[in-house]
Amino acid sequence: MRVLGVDPGLTRCGLGVIDAPAARTLTLVDVSVATSSPDVDAPDRLLMIADAIDAAIEKHHPDAVAVERVFAQQNVRTVMGTGQVSGLVMVAARRAGLPVLLYTPSEVKAAVTGSGRADKAQVGYMVAKLLGLADVPKPADAADALAIAITHALKGGARLSSSGASATPAQQRWVEAERAARRRR
């Protein structure tokens, strides 16, 4: 299973791709951070991030997309940007025929470290350890995107049927046809 994990953000959007071919076997495929400048108008910033998401899906052909669920913060502008980018990710994934699962920050922390109250340093350390990396991916958005992908690899398959992300046989045929068409491009 190949998973694209996304840490949504309007200024920095982490994109992490991993392979999980067997239980507890995780391999880094790619990690990047899509950026947009606060000096640019919001629609253009969203377009920049959307293009990066589409490119990641096109390049890596994930089997699923995992996104950090938007949570309430004090800063409304940050929540708005994060929510907008989350929407972009969900639309891009669905257009590509991919299931999308959302994970709360505490679910990600618990899956990766064993504690839903872990700090960023603990999450980064465990991401590096689980993927066999010498160093923690930088910036934190990159490590967070990989943590989200890892969360899905470790527990996401069981959630597919209960999340509404499963497909009917007709939908599954459409998804397979869409994936085959993308591979031929």
Secondary structure, DSSP 8 states (H G I E B T S, - for coil): -EEEEEE--SSEEEEEEEEEEETTEEEEEEEEEEE--TTS-HHHHHHHHHHHHHHHHHHH--SEEEEE-----S-HHHHHHHHHHHHHHHHHHHHTT--EEEE-HHHHHHHHHS-TT--HHHHHHHHHHHHT-SS--SSHHHHHHHHHHHHIIIIIHHHTTTTT----HHHHHHHHHHHHHHHH-
